């Protein structure tokens, strides 16, 4: 019985730690992002981080926002959304892809609806407004996303289903087009 209690405390503590780390990291990432926009230079939120803030993603209807890091490494995703390497920056020709965990920074994606606005502010201060055109659930290895597609597109991606306890093969994708 004592072993079960101990295991429960450890697992519960890990869950709290993941959410606390994600919350605190966003405070530091927001500060570094704002300094990057103001100075035009790359500002890291802490010295040992192997990436830097690339964009702020906002969903005004939901009152949600998060600073995304450059490069979707495992380390980057522990602290926030990340811009997927090999995809264009938001606002450039093609499909910009940002990914995050379903239980922290992109937990709100299930509430995003067709027609919602997604605002992406890049590190250079340029802001783009996208309109959500649809959602999709696809296997991780056959998403159908074309980074070189004509036009200016945005995809926000996270694991599916939202209430799963372990990682699975499916991804929830929110598709959006640059608003005129």
GITA-V624947 format. One line per field, one symbol per residue. ss: DSSP state (A for helix, B for strand, O for the rest). psi: psi as a letter, one per 20 degrees, with the letter a starting at -180 (. if undefined). A space follows every 10 residues. Layout:
ss = ???
psi = ???
This chain:
ss = OAAAAAAAAA AAAAAAAAAA AAAAAAAAAA AAAAAAAAAO OOOOOOOOOO OOBBBBBBBA AAOBBBBBBB OOOAAAAAAO OBBOOOOOOO OOOBBBBBBO OOOOOOAAAA AOOOOOBBBB BBOOOOBBBB BBBBBBBBBO OOOOOOOOOO OBBBBBBBBB OOOOOOOOOB BBBBBBBBOO
psi = ghhggggggg gghggggghg ggghhhghgg ghghhgghhj qppqhqhipj arphqppqng hikqqqpqrp plrhgghhia rqppqiqrqp irpbopppqr qhjehkhihi ipqpiqpppp prhjippqpq ppirqqpqqh jmhjpohjqq aorpppqrqq rhjqhrqaiq qppppqqpq.
